[in-house]
Amino acid sequence: MEQSKFERLTELTQGDYQAFLYDCDGTLADNMPAHAKSYVEAAEEHNVIFDPAIIDELAGWPIANVVEEINNRYQANLVPLAFKARKEEIFEERYMEAVEPIEYVVEHLKANAGRVRIGVVSGGDRVTVERTLELLGIRELVEVLVCAGETERGKPYADPFLKAAELLGAEPTKCLVFEDGVPGVKAAEAAGMHWVRVDQLKFG
C-alpha cells in the first residue's frame, strides 16, 4: 500500500528533536495562491503589474522586503509599509475565511504537540498569522510565534529561527524546521537546523 504523506512526514521527522518549527503560509495553510492574489490586487491599485511567480520564489520573506524586490525588478515605487497594510487588508477581506489546512502537516503538528516544543516562524504579519492558526484549529498548540518585524532580519537569515529556539529553550541543532520555500530552507541552514520541505517531502 502506498505510504501516505502523513506517514512519510512522520518517517522523515524521527530523531532526538527538542522542537519543531513550522512555517505558516504554504506549510500549514494552503493559502499561498490567495496571498499571491492579494499582492497582485494591491499592486494593480497602483498600476503595477508583475509576475505572481515572484511570491512563491520569495516565500517566507517579510512582505515589506517582497515589495522592495518588486520595486527593484519592475522599476516601481510602491511604499513598502503602506503596501503591506493594504495587501493584508485585501487578504483579510477577501480570502482569510476560506483558508484550508495542508492536512498532513497540520495533523503532524497535532500528533507531536506535547511530545516536542512547537513553534511557528512566519514572514507574515502577526495578526494575520494568529488568525490563520485559529482558523486551522491549532493556535493553542503553538507555544511560540515569531513573525515579520520581530527580529532584526527575516528569512532567509537565521534570526527568526534562532529567536524561536531561544524562546522555546531548545538548542538550534535540536530543532527541525518545516518549510515550503527556498528562503525558509536557507534560514534553517543558516541557523544550523535540519529541515523538511513539506511540498517535496524532502529532508535536509
PEMOHU-V759679 format. One record per pair of residues at least 6 apart in sequence whose C-alpha atoms are under 7 Angstrom apart, sorted by the first residue. I is the first residue (numbers start at 1). J is the second residue. D is the distance in Angstrom with one decimal. If there is no record, write none. Layout:
BEGIN
<<I & J & D> <I & J & D>>
END
This chain:
BEGIN
<<5 & 104 & 6.2> <6 & 104 & 4.8> <6 & 108 & 6.7> <9 & 201 & 6.5> <12 & 203 & 6.6> <16 & 174 & 7.0> <17 & 174 & 4.7> <17 & 175 & 5.8> <17 & 176 & 6.8> <18 & 116 & 5.4> <18 & 117 & 6.2> <18 & 170 & 5.9> <18 & 174 & 5.4> <18 & 175 & 6.0> <19 & 116 & 5.1> <19 & 117 & 4.4> <19 & 118 & 5.8> <19 & 170 & 6.5> <19 & 174 & 6.7> <19 & 175 & 4.8> <19 & 176 & 6.4> <20 & 116 & 6.8> <20 & 117 & 6.3> <20 & 118 & 5.2> <20 & 119 & 6.3> <20 & 175 & 5.7> <20 & 176 & 5.0> <20 & 177 & 6.0> <21 & 118 & 6.1> <21 & 119 & 4.7> <21 & 120 & 5.4> <21 & 121 & 6.5> <21 & 175 & 6.9> <21 & 176 & 6.1> <21 & 177 & 4.7> <21 & 178 & 6.2> <22 & 119 & 6.3> <22 & 120 & 4.7> <22 & 121 & 6.0> <22 & 177 & 5.9> <22 & 178 & 4.7> <22 & 179 & 6.6> <23 & 120 & 5.6> <23 & 121 & 5.1> <23 & 122 & 5.3> <23 & 178 & 6.0> <23 & 179 & 5.5> <24 & 120 & 6.6> <24 & 122 & 5.8> <25 & 31 & 6.0> <25 & 32 & 6.1> <26 & 32 & 5.4> <26 & 180 & 6.1> <27 & 102 & 6.8> <27 & 105 & 7.0> <27 & 179 & 5.8> <27 & 180 & 5.6> <27 & 198 & 6.6> <28 & 101 & 5.9> <28 & 102 & 5.3> <28 & 105 & 5.8> <28 & 106 & 5.7> <29 & 99 & 6.7> <29 & 100 & 5.9> <29 & 101 & 4.6> <29 & 102 & 5.5> <30 & 99 & 6.7> <30 & 100 & 5.4> <30 & 101 & 5.5> <30 & 102 & 5.4> <31 & 99 & 6.0> <31 & 100 & 7.0> <34 & 95 & 6.2> <35 & 91 & 6.6> <36 & 52 & 6.0> <36 & 55 & 6.0> <38 & 87 & 5.6> <38 & 90 & 5.8> <38 & 91 & 5.5> <39 & 87 & 5.7> <40 & 52 & 6.8> <42 & 83 & 7.0> <42 & 86 & 6.4> <42 & 87 & 5.5> <43 & 49 & 6.6> <48 & 76 & 6.9> <58 & 66 & 6.9> <58 & 183 & 6.5> <59 & 181 & 5.4> <59 & 183 & 6.5> <60 & 122 & 6.4> <60 & 123 & 4.8> <60 & 155 & 6.1> <60 & 181 & 6.9> <60 & 183 & 6.1> <60 & 184 & 5.9> <61 & 123 & 5.2> <61 & 154 & 6.5> <61 & 155 & 5.5> <62 & 123 & 4.4> <62 & 124 & 6.1> <62 & 148 & 5.3> <62 & 154 & 6.4> <63 & 84 & 6.0> <63 & 124 & 6.8> <64 & 80 & 4.7> <64 & 81 & 6.1> <64 & 84 & 6.2> <67 & 78 & 6.9> <67 & 80 & 5.6> <68 & 80 & 6.6> <71 & 77 & 5.7> <71 & 78 & 6.5> <101 & 136 & 6.1> <113 & 141 & 6.3> <117 & 168 & 6.8> <118 & 142 & 5.3> <118 & 143 & 5.6> <118 & 144 & 6.9> <119 & 142 & 5.5> <119 & 143 & 5.7> <119 & 144 & 4.7> <119 & 145 & 5.8> <119 & 164 & 6.6> <120 & 142 & 6.7> <120 & 144 & 6.4> <120 & 145 & 4.9> <120 & 146 & 6.4> <121 & 145 & 6.0> <121 & 146 & 4.8> <121 & 147 & 6.0> <121 & 160 & 6.5> <121 & 161 & 6.6> <122 & 146 & 6.3> <122 & 147 & 4.9> <122 & 148 & 6.6> <123 & 147 & 5.6> <123 & 148 & 4.7> <123 & 154 & 6.9> <124 & 147 & 5.9> <124 & 148 & 5.4> <125 & 147 & 6.0> <125 & 148 & 5.7> <126 & 147 & 5.5> <130 & 139 & 6.9> <133 & 139 & 4.8> <144 & 164 & 6.5> <144 & 167 & 7.0> <144 & 168 & 6.9> <146 & 160 & 6.3> <146 & 164 & 6.3> <148 & 154 & 6.6> <151 & 159 & 6.2> <151 & 160 & 6.0> <153 & 159 & 6.0> <154 & 160 & 6.1> <155 & 183 & 5.8> <155 & 184 & 5.9> <155 & 187 & 5.4> <156 & 183 & 4.4> <156 & 184 & 5.8> <156 & 186 & 5.4> <156 & 187 & 4.3> <157 & 187 & 4.7> <157 & 190 & 6.6> <158 & 187 & 4.5> <158 & 188 & 6.3> <158 & 190 & 5.1> <158 & 191 & 4.7> <161 & 188 & 6.7> <161 & 191 & 6.6> <162 & 172 & 6.6> <162 & 191 & 6.2> <165 & 171 & 6.4> <165 & 172 & 5.9> <172 & 191 & 6.6> <172 & 192 & 6.2> <172 & 193 & 5.9> <173 & 192 & 5.7> <173 & 193 & 5.2> <175 & 193 & 5.8> <175 & 194 & 7.0> <176 & 193 & 6.0> <176 & 194 & 5.2> <176 & 195 & 5.5> <177 & 188 & 6.5> <177 & 193 & 6.9> <177 & 194 & 6.3> <177 & 195 & 4.5> <177 & 196 & 6.2> <178 & 195 & 5.8> <178 & 196 & 5.0> <178 & 197 & 6.1> <178 & 198 & 6.4> <179 & 185 & 6.5> <179 & 196 & 6.2> <179 & 197 & 5.1> <179 & 198 & 6.0> <180 & 197 & 5.3> <180 & 198 & 5.8> <180 & 199 & 5.7> <185 & 195 & 6.6> <188 & 194 & 6.7> <188 & 195 & 6.5> <194 & 204 & 5.7> <195 & 203 & 5.8> <195 & 204 & 5.3> <196 & 202 & 5.5> <196 & 203 & 4.5> <196 & 204 & 6.3> <197 & 203 & 6.6>>
END
